[in-house]
Amino acid sequence: MKRIFVALAAHLATGAVLSGLPALASSETRGAAQAAELTVAVTGVNSGKGRIYVALHRATAGVKFPDLKGAVAGAWRTARKGGFSVTFTGLEPGRYAVNGFHDANGNGDLDTNLLGIPTEGYGFGNGATGMFGPASFGDSSVDLKSAATIRLPIGYAASAGSTSGESTR
């Protein structure tokens, strides 16, 4: 699990990673009849410190979710206690999975302890969880036909360096 999150965080830390991804809330579409829109409702954010990263993924042969190689769009947003929404537009209909994390200290990484357990908040679409690793693509996804909303609750591990007032996973 640490390897996946570290790889994700390392890729996210570079601006180049987002340069090839579709723009967030772009007015461009790939044809009005085919364009779809996905709103990600981020919840459970424990503070307004730092930033939240939201990644949108498609299933890609040979790529295990949430590897960034399957990401088709991403967005950094200023953290807002409680939550907020992010809308991705101009998407082709199909199945999309969502994950994200709260970069509370602003270093561009999902920080982990020595065991690889995240010390900052993170989450997967639909509130999905994994057993000893990330949630599955299927559990974290939604079938997008025209417009849809998916929940992305951010959770914080109480035993992984959280502070008072944080929720637990």
N, CA, C and O of each residue as an XYZ file, in Angstrom:
676
protein
N       0.826     -1.186      0.000
C       0.000      0.000      0.000
C       0.869      1.248      0.000
O       0.590      2.197     -0.732
N       1.922      1.257      0.815
C       2.775      2.434      0.862
C       3.351      2.723     -0.516
O       3.419      3.878     -0.936
N       3.768      1.662     -1.224
C       4.365      1.852     -2.537
C       3.395      2.544     -3.487
O       3.799      3.425     -4.245
N       2.127      2.160     -3.457
C       1.137      2.773     -4.337
C       0.935      4.236     -3.972
O       0.913      5.104     -4.844
N       0.786      4.508     -2.662
C       0.572      5.886     -2.250
C       1.809      6.739     -2.478
O       1.697      7.892     -2.893
N       2.985      6.190     -2.212
C       4.221      6.940     -2.439
C       4.379      7.228     -3.925
O       4.744      8.340     -4.307
N       4.106      6.232     -4.768
C       4.206      6.451     -6.212
C       3.202      7.498     -6.661
O       3.530      8.371     -7.464
N       1.975      7.415     -6.146
C       0.948      8.397     -6.482
C       1.387      9.778     -6.028
O       1.295     10.742     -6.788
N       1.863      9.879     -4.792
C       2.277     11.170     -4.258
C       3.468     11.730     -5.027
O       3.526     12.932     -5.290
N       4.421     10.867     -5.392
C       5.590     11.335     -6.141
C       5.173     11.882     -7.494
O       5.669     12.923     -7.924
N       4.266     11.186     -8.167
C       3.784     11.671     -9.457
C       3.000     12.967     -9.296
O       3.100     13.867    -10.129
N       2.227     13.057     -8.232
C       1.413     14.249     -8.022
C       2.264     15.464     -7.692
O       1.878     16.598     -7.976
N       3.421     15.224     -7.094
C       4.281     16.326     -6.686
C       4.871     17.057     -7.883
O       5.299     18.204     -7.752
N       4.902     16.424     -9.031
C       5.452     17.071    -10.209
C       4.330     17.687    -11.029
O       3.313     17.041    -11.280
N       4.504     18.895    -11.432
C       3.496     19.580    -12.236
C       3.291     18.903    -13.580
O       2.221     19.014    -14.179
N       4.312     18.201    -14.055
C       4.233     17.561    -15.364
C       3.136     16.516    -15.413
O       2.577     16.251    -16.477
N       2.826     15.925    -14.285
C       1.830     14.857    -14.265
C       0.462     15.362    -14.704
O      -0.272     14.643    -15.381
N       0.118     16.553    -14.339
C      -1.191     17.074    -14.679
C      -1.233     17.710    -16.057
O      -2.315     17.912    -16.609
N      -0.076     18.029    -16.624
C      -0.071     18.731    -17.896
C      -0.703     17.919    -19.010
O      -1.268     18.498    -19.938
N      -0.628     16.594    -18.948
C      -1.202     15.763    -19.993
C      -2.630     15.339    -19.721
O      -3.233     14.651    -20.546
N      -3.188     15.732    -18.583
C      -4.542     15.334    -18.229
C      -5.551     16.379    -18.682
O      -5.212     17.559    -18.772
N      -6.777     15.974    -18.967
C      -7.802     16.933    -19.374
C      -8.023     17.985    -18.302
O      -7.871     17.716    -17.110
N      -8.376     19.158    -18.727
C      -8.613     20.255    -17.796
C      -9.852     19.995    -16.959
O     -10.812     19.378    -17.422
N      -9.820     20.466    -15.734
C     -10.947     20.344    -14.831
C     -11.977     21.400    -15.191
O     -11.628     22.551    -15.451
N     -13.236     21.013    -15.207
C     -14.345     21.924    -15.471
C     -14.122     22.711    -16.757
O     -14.444     23.896    -16.835
N     -13.579     22.054    -17.741
C     -13.316     22.676    -19.029
C     -14.617     22.888    -19.789
O     -15.552     22.098    -19.664
N     -14.672     23.948    -20.568
C     -15.862     24.184    -21.378
C     -15.793     23.387    -22.678
O     -16.778     23.287    -23.409
N     -14.609     22.817    -22.960
C     -14.468     22.000    -24.163
C     -15.120     20.649    -23.947
O     -15.047     20.078    -22.859
N     -15.754     20.148    -24.984
C     -16.318     18.804    -24.917
C     -15.904     18.045    -26.153
O     -15.451     18.635    -27.134
N     -16.059     16.747    -26.106
C     -15.706     15.913    -27.258
C     -16.926     15.618    -28.097
O     -17.017     14.541    -28.687
N     -17.847     16.521    -28.165
C     -19.097     16.319    -28.883
C     -20.231     16.309    -27.887
O     -20.226     15.523    -26.940
N     -21.194     17.168    -28.090
C     -22.266     17.351    -27.121
C     -23.005     16.055    -26.807
O     -23.400     15.833    -25.663
N     -23.196     15.195    -27.808
C     -23.949     13.964    -27.584
C     -23.170     12.975    -26.718
O     -23.780     12.158    -26.028
N     -21.853     13.029    -26.737
C     -21.048     12.073    -25.993
C     -20.525     12.627    -24.678
O     -20.070     11.852    -23.836
N     -20.571     13.919    -24.471
C     -19.970     14.513    -23.284
C     -20.743     14.149    -22.023
O     -21.974     14.171    -22.003
N     -20.010     13.818    -20.990
C     -20.591     13.507    -19.695
C     -19.876     14.334    -18.646
O     -18.803     14.884    -18.893
N     -20.491     14.418    -17.456
C     -19.914     15.226    -16.386
C     -20.016     14.453    -15.083
O     -21.040     13.837    -14.785
N     -18.930     14.496    -14.306
C     -18.895     13.810    -13.023
C     -18.564     14.807    -11.928
O     -17.530     15.473    -11.968
N     -19.454     14.901    -10.949
C     -19.211     15.742     -9.783
C     -18.727     14.855     -8.656
O     -19.351     13.842     -8.342
N     -17.621     15.235     -8.050
C     -17.051     14.508     -6.917
C     -17.356     15.324     -5.664
O     -16.872     16.446     -5.512
N     -18.166     14.751     -4.764
C     -18.536     15.410     -3.509
C     -17.551     14.967     -2.429
O     -17.678     13.876     -1.872
N     -16.576     15.818     -2.142
C     -15.555     15.530     -1.143
C     -16.134     15.869      0.234
O     -16.625     16.978      0.442
N     -16.078     14.920      1.175
C     -16.618     15.122      2.519
C     -15.596     14.674      3.559
O     -14.610     14.013      3.234
N     -15.848     15.047      4.821
C     -15.024     14.573      5.926
C     -13.701     15.276      6.112
O     -12.885     14.825      6.916
N     -13.453     16.367      5.400
C     -12.186     17.087      5.523
C     -12.126     17.697      6.923
O     -13.035     18.422      7.326
N     -11.051     17.401      7.665
C     -10.993     17.800      9.067
C     -10.460     19.201      9.329
O     -10.550     19.679     10.459
N      -9.905     19.876      8.321
C      -9.403     21.240      8.533
C      -9.262     21.960      7.204
O      -9.356     21.353      6.137
N      -9.037     23.256      7.285
C      -8.811     24.059      6.096
C      -7.334     24.210      5.782
O      -6.968     25.052      4.962
N      -6.480     23.424      6.409
C      -5.033     23.495      6.172
C      -4.661     22.677      4.946
O      -5.181     21.578      4.755
N      -3.772     23.196      4.120
C      -3.242     22.456      2.986
C      -4.183     22.376      1.803
O      -5.026     23.247      1.590
N      -4.016     21.295      1.030
C      -4.778     21.097     -0.195
C      -5.323     19.674     -0.261
O      -4.841     18.765      0.415
N      -6.338     19.516     -1.094
C      -6.919     18.203     -1.356
C      -6.665     17.896     -2.827
O      -6.865     18.750     -3.691
N      -6.222     16.671     -3.106
C      -6.065     16.242     -4.482
C      -7.136     15.211     -4.796
O      -7.353     14.277     -4.023
N      -7.804     15.381     -5.930
C      -8.828     14.451     -6.398
C      -8.370     13.920     -7.754
O      -8.054     14.695     -8.657
N      -8.338     12.592     -7.891
C      -7.918     11.967     -9.149
C      -9.061     11.143     -9.724
O      -9.786     10.467     -8.993
N      -9.210     11.208    -11.028
C     -10.240     10.483    -11.761
C      -9.540      9.449    -12.641
O      -8.635      9.786    -13.403
N      -9.963      8.190    -12.531
C      -9.294      7.081    -13.213
C     -10.234      6.324    -14.137
O     -11.437      6.244    -13.885
N      -9.674      5.766    -15.213
C     -10.356      4.791    -16.079
C      -9.607      3.480    -15.917
O      -8.411      3.473    -15.625
N     -10.308      2.376    -16.106
C      -9.646      1.070    -16.067
C      -8.672      0.985    -17.233
O      -9.034      1.275    -18.373
N      -7.458      0.594    -16.952
C      -6.423      0.479    -17.969
C      -5.781     -0.896    -17.836
O      -5.347     -1.279    -16.750
N      -5.720     -1.629    -18.924
C      -5.143     -2.975    -18.906
C      -3.723     -2.928    -18.357
O      -2.911     -2.108    -18.785
N      -3.433     -3.805    -17.412
C      -2.095     -3.892    -16.843
C      -1.770     -2.830    -15.812
O      -0.647     -2.779    -15.311
N      -2.738     -1.978    -15.485
C      -2.509     -0.912    -14.500
C      -3.429     -1.155    -13.317
O      -4.645     -1.263    -13.471
N      -2.832     -1.239    -12.127
C      -3.613     -1.484    -10.920
C      -4.041     -0.149    -10.304
O      -3.208      0.725    -10.061
N      -5.338      0.000    -10.055
C      -5.872      1.190     -9.397
C      -5.295      1.267     -7.988
O      -5.235      0.236     -7.319
N      -4.869      2.425     -7.502
C      -4.979      3.768     -8.060
C      -3.710      4.292     -8.719
O      -3.403      5.477     -8.592
N      -2.975      3.454     -9.410
C      -1.763      3.907    -10.092
C      -2.104      5.079    -11.003
O      -3.123      5.070    -11.693
N      -1.255      6.066    -10.995
C      -1.505      7.283    -11.765
C      -1.564      7.035    -13.268
O      -2.101      7.862    -14.004
N      -1.026      5.918    -13.735
C      -1.080      5.600    -15.166
C      -2.518      5.459    -15.651
O      -2.782      5.602    -16.845
N      -3.453      5.180    -14.740
C      -4.859      5.070    -15.102
C      -5.631      6.363    -14.919
O      -6.825      6.418    -15.212
N      -4.958      7.418    -14.433
C      -5.633      8.703    -14.195
C      -5.882      9.420    -15.515
O      -5.008      9.484    -16.380
N      -7.089      9.956    -15.652
C      -7.434     10.718    -16.850
C      -7.634     12.191    -16.538
O      -7.674     13.019    -17.449
N      -7.758     12.523    -15.273
C      -7.898     13.923    -14.857
C      -7.582     14.026    -13.378
O      -7.665     13.040    -12.645
N      -7.223     15.207    -12.949
C      -6.927     15.443    -11.544
C      -7.044     16.910    -11.226
O      -6.947     17.764    -12.107
N      -7.257     17.199     -9.944
C      -7.398     18.597     -9.532
C      -6.936     18.779     -8.094
O      -7.285     17.986     -7.220
N      -6.159     19.814     -7.852
C      -5.809     20.250     -6.501
C      -6.793     21.342     -6.125
O      -7.097     22.215     -6.937
N      -7.287     21.296     -4.904
C      -8.169     22.344     -4.376
C      -7.723     22.691     -2.964
O      -7.243     21.832     -2.223
N      -7.885     23.950     -2.602
C      -7.601     24.368     -1.228
C      -8.537     23.609     -0.303
O      -9.738     23.515     -0.559
N      -7.977     23.067      0.779
C      -8.790     22.309      1.734
C      -9.839     23.225      2.356
O      -9.574     24.392      2.646
N     -11.009     22.685      2.550
C     -12.110     23.388      3.203
C     -12.703     22.444      4.236
O     -13.188     21.368      3.885
N     -12.670     22.832      5.500
C     -13.196     21.949      6.545
C     -14.621     21.541      6.187
O     -15.449     22.373      5.817
N     -14.884     20.267      6.303
C     -16.185     19.715      5.934
C     -16.127     19.118      4.553
O     -16.217     17.900      4.400
N     -15.978     19.954      3.539
C     -15.883     19.435      2.184
C     -16.271     20.440      1.125
O     -16.470     21.622      1.407
N     -16.374     19.959     -0.089
C     -16.661     20.778     -1.262
C     -16.909     19.840     -2.430
O     -16.817     18.623     -2.272
N     -17.215     20.375     -3.577
C     -17.423     19.563     -4.784
C     -16.474     19.992     -5.884
O     -16.101     21.161     -5.982
N     -16.093     19.044     -6.701
C     -15.266     19.265     -7.882
C     -16.002     18.610     -9.051
O     -16.461     17.474     -8.932
N     -16.118     19.315    -10.177
C     -16.813     18.759    -11.345
C     -15.858     18.627    -12.514
O     -15.188     19.584    -12.902
N     -15.807     17.427    -13.066
C     -15.026     17.139    -14.263
C     -16.011     17.093    -15.434
O     -17.001     16.363    -15.377
N     -15.753     17.855    -16.481
C     -16.666     17.920    -17.621
C     -15.982     17.405    -18.886
O     -14.768     17.200    -18.917
N     -16.789     17.200    -19.928
C     -16.250     16.777    -21.217
C     -15.716     15.353    -21.204
O     -14.810     15.025    -21.971
N     -16.262     14.509    -20.346
C     -15.790     13.130    -20.229
C     -16.535     12.207    -21.181
O     -17.717     12.414    -21.457
N     -15.854     11.206    -21.673
C     -16.511     10.174    -22.465
C     -17.303      9.293    -21.507
O     -16.821      8.995    -20.414
N     -18.499      8.873    -21.887
C     -19.249      7.952    -21.028
C     -18.435      6.689    -20.757
O     -17.663      6.243    -21.606
N     -18.613      6.123    -19.574
C     -17.891      4.913    -19.196
C     -17.756      4.817    -17.692
O     -18.398      5.570    -16.961
N     -16.938      3.912    -17.228
C     -16.737      3.684    -15.798
C     -15.513      4.461    -15.331
O     -14.442      4.374    -15.932
N     -15.685      5.227    -14.246
C     -14.626      6.049    -13.664
C     -14.522      5.770    -12.170
O     -15.538      5.660    -11.484
N     -13.304      5.656    -11.671
C     -13.062      5.516    -10.233
C     -12.404      6.795     -9.728
O     -11.757      7.522    -10.482
N     -12.586      7.050     -8.442
C     -12.095      8.284     -7.831
C     -11.289      7.956     -6.578
O     -11.646      7.053     -5.822
N     -10.222      8.681     -6.368
C      -9.503      8.655     -5.093
C      -8.928     10.038     -4.835
O      -8.875     10.878     -5.733
N      -8.504     10.264     -3.614
C      -7.930     11.556     -3.278
C      -7.269     11.532     -1.929
O      -7.390     10.568     -1.174
N      -6.558     12.617     -1.630
C      -5.930     12.728     -0.316
C      -5.818     14.186      0.117
O      -5.856     15.105     -0.701
N      -5.678     14.366      1.431
C      -5.548     15.682      2.052
C      -4.075     15.919      2.351
O      -3.518     15.326      3.275
N      -3.456     16.777      1.575
C      -2.057     17.156      1.783
C      -2.042     18.298      2.791
O      -1.857     19.457      2.420
N      -2.236     17.972      4.062
C      -2.403     18.979      5.113
C      -1.181     19.854      5.298
O      -1.321     21.035      5.619
N       0.017     19.313      5.107
C       1.231     20.109      5.322
C       1.738     20.764      4.039
O       2.752     21.461      4.066
N       1.058     20.555      2.929
C       1.389     21.252      1.682
C       2.677     20.810      1.015
O       3.235     21.565      0.219
N       3.174     19.605      1.313
C       4.427     19.173      0.691
C       4.234     18.424     -0.633
O       5.207     17.992     -1.251
N       2.971     18.270     -1.069
C       2.695     17.609     -2.337
C       2.663     16.101     -2.259
O       2.499     15.439     -3.283
N       2.817     15.532     -1.056
C       2.852     14.086     -0.875
C       1.778     13.634      0.103
O       1.354     14.397      0.971
N       1.341     12.386     -0.044
C       0.542     11.731      0.978
C       1.559     11.126      1.937
O       2.180     10.109      1.627
N       1.729     11.742      3.089
C       2.730     11.286      4.042
C       2.296      9.984      4.714
O       1.113      9.769      4.977
N       3.275      9.123      4.987
C       3.024      7.841      5.638
C       4.011      7.652      6.786
O       5.053      8.305      6.845
N       3.658      6.737      7.703
C       4.579      6.405      8.779
C       5.532      5.309      8.303
O       5.522      4.940      7.129
N       6.358      4.791      9.221
C       7.340      3.770      8.842
C       6.719      2.476      8.333
O       7.369      1.715      7.617
N       5.473      2.226      8.694
C       4.778      1.022      8.235
C       4.049      1.238      6.912
O       3.450      0.309      6.371
N       4.100      2.466      6.390
C       3.421      2.768      5.141
C       1.972      3.192      5.314
O       1.244      3.344      4.333
N       1.554      3.384      6.557
C       0.184      3.808      6.826
C       0.105      5.322      6.660
O       0.896      6.051      7.258
N      -0.840      5.801      5.854
C      -0.953      7.256      5.653
C      -1.185      8.007      6.964
O      -1.997      7.602      7.796
N      -0.459      9.100      7.125
C      -0.631      9.963      8.296
C      -1.452     11.198      7.945
O      -1.713     12.043      8.802
N      -1.856     11.299      6.686
C      -2.750     12.363      6.245
C      -4.018     11.686      5.722
O      -4.010     10.500      5.395
N      -5.092     12.445      5.649
C      -6.358     11.876      5.214
C      -6.345     11.451      3.756
O      -5.659     12.042      2.922
N      -7.122     10.411      3.469
C      -7.251      9.923      2.100
C      -8.595      9.220      1.964
O      -9.255      8.922      2.959
N      -8.989      8.962      0.735
C     -10.248      8.264      0.526
C     -10.403      7.776     -0.901
O      -9.623      8.108     -1.793
N     -11.458      6.963     -1.081
C     -11.787      6.388     -2.375
C     -13.263      6.637     -2.658
O     -14.063      6.782     -1.735
N     -13.616      6.684     -3.929
C     -14.997      6.905     -4.330
C     -15.955      5.947     -3.645
O     -15.616      4.793     -3.381
N     -17.152      6.435     -3.361
C     -18.213      5.669     -2.703
C     -17.862      5.269     -1.277
O     -18.563      4.448     -0.684
N     -16.793      5.827     -0.711
C     -16.369      5.457      0.637
C     -15.764      4.064      0.692
O     -15.676      3.468      1.765
N     -15.347      3.539     -0.455
C     -14.789      2.186     -0.526
C     -13.510      2.081      0.302
O     -12.758      3.048      0.427
N     -13.279      0.914      0.855
C     -12.056      0.644      1.608
C     -11.453     -0.654      1.113
O     -12.139     -1.494      0.531
N     -10.172     -0.806      1.352
C      -9.487     -2.036      0.964
C      -9.001     -2.771      2.200
O      -8.918     -2.198      3.286
N      -8.686     -4.027      2.027
C      -8.128     -4.820      3.120
C      -6.611     -4.830      2.949
O      -6.100     -5.451      2.017
N      -5.893     -4.157      3.828
C      -4.429     -4.078      3.787
C      -3.919     -3.461      2.485
O      -2.882     -3.871      1.963
N      -4.643     -2.487      1.969
C      -4.238     -1.810      0.740
C      -5.362     -0.939      0.236
O      -6.375     -0.766      0.914
N      -5.191     -0.394     -0.940
C      -6.217      0.501     -1.481
C      -7.500     -0.240     -1.846
O      -7.501     -1.457     -2.030
N      -8.574      0.507     -1.946
C      -9.862     -0.038     -2.385
C      -9.755     -0.454     -3.850
O      -8.844     -0.027     -4.560
N     -10.681     -1.281     -4.291
C     -10.669     -1.735     -5.681
C     -11.260     -0.672     -6.617
O     -12.014      0.206     -6.197
N     -10.897     -0.782     -7.882
C     -11.448      0.107     -8.900
C     -12.971     -0.005     -8.902
O     -13.668      1.009     -8.884
N     -13.488     -1.231     -8.925
C     -14.935     -1.456     -8.994
C     -15.688     -0.825     -7.839
O     -16.731     -0.202     -8.040
N     -15.162     -0.983     -6.620
C     -15.839     -0.425     -5.446
C     -15.748      1.096     -5.391
O     -16.585      1.741     -4.759
N     -14.749      1.675     -6.040
C     -14.502      3.124     -6.000
C     -15.054      3.857     -7.208
O     -14.756      5.035     -7.406
N     -15.864      3.171     -8.025
C     -16.240      3.749     -9.313
C     -17.730      3.955     -9.491
O     -18.555      3.510     -8.692
N     -18.039      4.652    -10.581
C     -19.417      4.921    -10.981
C     -19.494      4.762    -12.497
O     -18.540      5.078    -13.208
N     -20.634      4.270    -12.991
C     -20.853      4.158    -14.424
C     -21.435      5.482    -14.903
O     -22.561      5.835    -14.551
N     -20.679      6.200    -15.694
C     -21.046      7.543    -16.134
C     -21.663      7.481    -17.520
O     -21.033      7.020    -18.472
N     -22.915      7.954    -17.628
C     -23.600      7.980    -18.923
C     -23.808      9.414    -19.409
O     -23.576      9.705    -20.583
N     -24.234     10.300    -18.537
C     -24.401     11.703    -18.910
C     -23.898     12.604    -17.782
O     -22.944     13.360    -17.965
N     -24.531     12.523    -16.638
C     -24.086     13.297    -15.481
C     -24.300     12.450    -14.241
O     -25.312     11.759    -14.120
N     -23.355     12.501    -13.325
C     -23.455     11.723    -12.094
C     -22.660     12.408    -10.999
O     -21.836     13.285    -11.258
N     -22.923     11.988     -9.769
C     -22.182     12.451     -8.604
C     -21.668     11.236     -7.859
O     -22.378     10.239     -7.723
N     -20.439     11.311     -7.376
C     -19.850     10.245     -6.561
C     -19.296     10.871     -5.285
O     -18.723     11.960     -5.309
N     -19.477     10.167     -4.175
C     -18.948     10.629     -2.884
C     -17.481     10.251     -2.756
O     -17.067      9.173     -3.182
N     -16.697     11.152     -2.163
C     -15.293     10.885     -1.842
C     -15.065     11.307     -0.395
O     -14.581     12.410     -0.140
N     -15.412     10.430      0.564
C     -15.163     10.770      1.961
C     -13.674     10.633      2.287
O     -13.055      9.612      1.986
N     -13.116     11.657      2.897
C     -11.722     11.636      3.317
C     -11.693     11.147      4.764
O     -12.374     11.704      5.625
N     -10.908     10.114      5.027
C     -10.790      9.564      6.373
C      -9.378      9.741      6.898
O      -8.425      9.874      6.130
N      -9.259      9.741      8.207
C      -7.985      9.955      8.882
C      -7.756      8.824      9.873
O      -8.632      8.527     10.685
N      -6.598      8.192      9.817
C      -6.289      7.086     10.718
C      -5.899      7.640     12.086
O      -4.908      8.361     12.204
N      -6.663      7.310     13.104
C      -6.413      7.809     14.460
C      -5.056      7.355     14.974
O      -4.401      8.087     15.716
N      -4.627      6.165     14.595
C      -3.376      5.649     15.102
C      -2.171      6.081     14.259
O      -1.041      5.683     14.542
N      -2.409      6.881     13.242
C      -1.312      7.240     12.330
C      -0.935      8.709     12.440
O      -0.603      9.346     11.440
N      -0.988      9.241     13.644
C      -0.515     10.611     13.846
C      -1.578     11.669     13.668
O      -1.242     12.826     13.415
N      -2.844     11.322     13.790
C      -3.879     12.319     13.637
C      -3.978     13.170     14.893
O      -3.495     12.793     15.960
N      -4.609     14.315     14.744
C      -4.780     15.207     15.878
C      -6.221     15.153     16.348
O      -7.081     14.581     15.679
N      -6.476     15.745     17.490
C      -7.846     15.703     18.019
C      -8.810     16.348     17.045
O      -8.471     17.315     16.362
N     -10.010     15.804     16.989
C     -11.023     16.342     16.095
C     -11.056     15.662     14.749
O     -11.964     15.922     13.960
N     -10.104     14.801     14.456
C     -10.121     14.110     13.177
C     -10.992     12.869     13.278
O     -11.076     12.235     14.330
N     -11.621     12.543     12.195
C     -12.406     11.319     12.162
C     -11.467     10.142     11.963
O     -10.297     10.321     11.625
N     -11.971      8.962     12.171
C     -11.154      7.772     11.966
C     -11.663      6.994     10.776
O     -12.813      7.153     10.367
N     -10.828      6.168     10.230
C     -11.179      5.315      9.096
C     -11.828      4.066      9.569
O     -12.198      3.216      8.759
